């Protein structure tokens, strides 16, 4: 009996030691990140598409929810003599059958608060960028998928849609909020966020994150994107959306776009109750002042020395939203010299098009295109002496 008891305790101690060793062991790189050989094995059951091949194969003009007017009314734009354009389309992707794969490297992060529950991936094909937005229902997603991480995504059972004409990997989502602003335009189906558990199941990380492998399209002449384009080009321009760009040789102008009209931002005034205060004034000369609860991204104008304008888009919830626009600030006379600092702005190229914007002409104007930075460090400017711009956060006491 004593011998059996000793053997039992020896077995129990050995088992517990094994469990503790397993709990304390560090995960190995090979368990978290896949090699090219493993990618080849995983995709052998189907087809690995480039991003643009995937869009061509699975994203249609009307989508699968067009019947019986299931889309929100704001999704539909029709012009006499032209085909109807569905700006919030959804195409479902087969769940069963051969695997449907895409791959790309993450170009965004959500640490700065400007890409909330979303990311963009980049694939370079023949030296050219291809890009796709991804919407998922999770915050701090870049803790799992940091900027520079390459991913393989099995798209079976997901959807490809357009939100305000911007292609994105998504799931169908029905909005029934009858109390929303302009609710009559928004009730209906539109692209929605992929549940994070579903997204993690679909994704395999390829290799370690490497930001040095990201490709930036350098823009020295914004007229490439700011000129008007015709209907067919609007459709082609969807594939420009999401590109990682560096706009060079620009300065902030201290303006915002008011329905396509350049309008001066408000400077703070202690004698006015709201003027220039970003918590009260949506026109304040900061990156992302309040929208009074509406939540649309704020646009601030940048321009070249030749005064070719472009828009920098910032969420009011970004961590740098209330920082003054790059300028030389004179605290004594309360003025801002915006031409004192110039340089580059890095971010994601995009345009937001629905039938409530100026883009309803089936064309794009200068203020429809924008670049969205991830962090304030993506705005790289200096003065004529080479001194770097130092960000200054709004304060009611700054000029006192």
N, C-alpha and C positions, 0 to 999 in steps of 0.2 A: 504493500500500500504506500509506504514511504517513497519507494522508487518511482511509482506512477505519479505521485504528487510532484516530485522533483522534476520529472520529465515535462509535466504539464506547465509548471512555472517557467522552465527553460524555454518551452515553446512560446509561452505568452510574452516573455521578455524579448525573444528574438523577433516576434511579430511586431511588437510595439516599437522596437528599434528600427525595423524596416519602415514602418509607417512614418516615424519621425524623420528618417533620412529622406523619404520621398517628399515630405512636406517642406523640408528645408532646402531641397535641391533647387538650384537656379535653372530656369528654363534655358534650353540650348538654342543658339541661333537657328539651327536647322529645323527646330520645332516651330519657329515663329515666321521664318522667311524662306520662301521657295526659290529654288534654283531654276535656271532656264530648262534643264533636263526635266525637272518636275512639272514645269509649265507645259512642256511638250506632251507629257503623259496625261496631264489633266485635260488638255484640250483635244485629245485624240478622239473623243466620243462625239465631236461636233466640228464647229468652225470658229476660228479666231478671226474676227473682222478688224479692220482699222476703224477708227471712230466714224469717219465719213462714210465708209462702206456700210456700217451699222445703221447710220441715219438714213441712207438711201434705201436700205432693205426693209426697214421696219417703221419709219416715220412717214405717214401719208399726209396729204394736205388737209383732209377733213377728219381723220381719226375714226375710232370705233364708236364714239359717243355722239355722232352727228344726228342720228335718227331721233325723231320726235322732240327735237329742240332740247336735248339734255344738257347742252353746255350752258354756262351762264351767258346772259345776253351780251355782256361786254366782250365775250369771246368772238363775236361774229361781226365782221366788217364787210359790207357789200357796197360796191360802187357801180353805178349804171355803166353797162358795157364792159365790165370786168368780172372775172371770177371772184366768188366769195372767198375771203381770206379768214381762216379760223385761227385766231391768235392764242387760244388756250386749248389746243387739241390734245387728245390722248389716244395712243395706239397701244393696245396690250400685246405682250410678247408671249408666245406659246410657253406653257409650263412643261409639257411633256415633249418627247422627241429629242433630236440631237442637241447637244449643248451649244449655246449661243454666247460667245465670249468676246470681250473687249479688254484692252489693257491701256494704262496711262499712268503718268506720274503726277502727283498732287502738286498744284501750283499755288494753293491758298492755305491760309490758316485762320482760325477763328479766335486767336488770342486777342486781337485788337477789337473784336466785336463787330467787324464789318461783314463777315460771312457767317451769319447766324444759321446754324443747322443746315449748312450747305458747304460744298467744296467744288473745285473745278479740277479736272485732270487734263493733262497734255500728252499728246503723242506726236512724235516728229516722223513724218513720212516723206521721203524724197526731199529732205531739207526743209519742208514746210510744216508749220504747226497745224494740228487738228486738236480741237478742244471740246469738252462736254461738261456741262454743269450737272451736279448730282445733289439731290435734296434728300436729307435723311433726318429722322426725328430724334435728334440727340444733340446736346450741347457739348462743348469741349471735345469734339470728334477728332481734332488734330492731335489729341493725346495718343490716339490709336493709329492715325494715319497722318503723320506730320508732313509738312512741305518737303518735297523731294522724294517721298515714298512712292515707288512704283507698285501698281496693283493690277491683278487679274480679276475681272468681274464676270461671273456667270449670270447672264441677264434673264434666263428663263424664269417666267412667272412675274417679272417686273413690267414696267411700262416705259415707253418713250413718249414724252409730251412736250408741249411748248407752253411756257408761262410768259404771257406778254411777248410772244413770238420768239422767246429764248429757249432753244432745245435743252431738255434735261432728262436724266434718268430719274424715274419717279414711280409712284403708285397712284391710281385714281383716287380722288378725294371729292366728296360732295359737301358743298357749303350751303347750310340751311339757316344761316344767321339773318333773320328777317329784320334785325335791329341794327345791322351794320350801316355805315354811311354808304349811300347809293346802293342799298340792298337789292333794289330791283335789277341792278346790273350784275350783281355778284352771286346770287343764288343759283346753284347748278354745279356741274362737274368741272373740275380743273385738275391739273397735276398737283399731287400732294407728296408729303414726305414719306420716305421708305422707313418702316420701323427699324430701329437700330439692330435688333436681333436678326431680322431678315437680311439686313445689309451685311452684317458680319458673317453670316452663313454664306453669302454670295461672293465674298471677297477673299482672295489670297494675296499676301504681300510678297513681292518679288524683290529679293535682296534687301540690303540696308538702305535707309533714306540717304539721298545724295542730292542736295540742292545744286551742286555744281553742274549737274546734268540737265538742269532746266534751260530752255531756250527762250530768249527774249527777242521779240520783234521790235527793233528800234524804229521809232517814228520821228522823223525830223520835219516832215511836211504833213500836218494833220488834214490837209485838204483831201488826202487819199480817202479819208473816211467822212469828212464833213460835206463833201459835195453831194447834191441830190442824185438819187438813183431811181431808175424806173421800177415797175412792178416785178419784172423777172429778177432784177438785181436784189430786190428786197428778200426774195426767197433764197437766193444764193448767199446773201449777207448773213443768214442765220449761221452759216459755217464760219463766219468771222467771229461770231460771238464767243467769248470765253478765252480768246487768245491772251497770252501773257505778253505785255508790251512795256516798253520804256519810252515815254514821250520826252524828247530831249529839247533843251534850250527854251524852256518856258518859264513864265512867272505868273503868279496869281494877280488878278486885276482888281480884286476887291468887289467883285460883282457876282450876282447869281442870275440864272435864266428864269425870267418870268414869262412862260409860254413863248419862248423863243426870243424875247426881248431882253437884252443885257441891262440889268438894273443894279444900281449901287447898293451894296450892303449897308446896314445901319451900324454906325459907330455908337459906342456906349455913351449915354448922356445921363448924368446924375439928376438932371432936372426933369427927365421924362420917366414915367412909371415903367415903360416896357422897352424903350428904344435901345437896341444893342445888347440887351440882356438875353442870352441864348435860351434861358428857361422860359422866357415870355415872348420873345421876338423871333419869328421864323426867318427873318431877313438879316439877322446879326452877322457880323463879319468873322464868323468862326466856321469850322468845317461842317458841323451838323447840328444846327440849333433845333429847337422844338418844332414839331409839326402839329402841336396841340392835340396829340392823341391819334392822328391819322396814320402815321408810321411810314410814309413814303421816304425814300432816300433823298437827301438834300444835294443839290448840285451847285458847285462853285466854279467860276470861270477861270481857266488858265489861257494864256495866249503866248504866241511867239513874238519876237521883236517886230515882225511884220503884221502883228495884230490878227493872226489867224486863231480863232477861239476854239476851245474844247472844254469839256465838263469833267470835273473831279466829283465823283459821287461818294457820299458818306452817310452812313446811318446815324440817326440821332442817338443811337445806343452804343456807338463806337466809343472806345475808351478815350480817344482823342477828339471827340466831337466838339468839345467846348474850347479847343485851343484856337487862338487867333490865327488867321491866315498869314502865311509867311510875308513879313514886311518889316521895315524899320519903324519902330514905334517911338513917337515922341510923347513922353508922358506929360510934359509941361503944356503943350498946345493941343494934346489929344488928337494927333494925326497919325496916319499910317501910310508909309511910302512903299507900295507894293512892288515897284520896279527895282527896289534896292536888292532884292534876292531873286536869283534865277537858277535854273538847273533842270533836274530830271524828275519825272513822276513815274513810278513803277506801279503796275496794277493789272487788273483784268479788264479787257476791252468788252464793251457790251452796249446794247441798246434796248430800251424798254418801249414796246409798241403795243398799245391797245387803242380801242376806238374812243378813248377819252383824252388822247394826247394829240399833239400837233403832227404826229406821224400818220394820221389817218388819210393823208393824201396819197397813200401807196408809195411814199417816198420818204427818205430820211433827210433831215436837215441837221445843221451843225450841233444843235442842242439835244438831238436824239441820241447821239453817240456819247459815251462816257468812259472813263477809266476809274476803276474802284480799287484803291490801295487796300492792303491787308493791315498794315501798321503805319504809324506816323513816320517810322524810319524809312518807309518806301518813298517818302518825299525828301529828295536829296538836293538841297539848295545852298548857295553861298553868295556872299556879296562880292563887290569888285575887288576886294583885297584877298579873296580866297577864304575868308572866315565863314565857317558853317553856320547856317541858320539854327538858332536855338529856340525850340518851341516855348511859347508862353501861354499859360492857361488863363481863360477869362476870370476876372475877379472884379467885383463891384468896387473894391478899394484900390484897384491898380492905379487909377489916375488921381487919387486923392492925395 
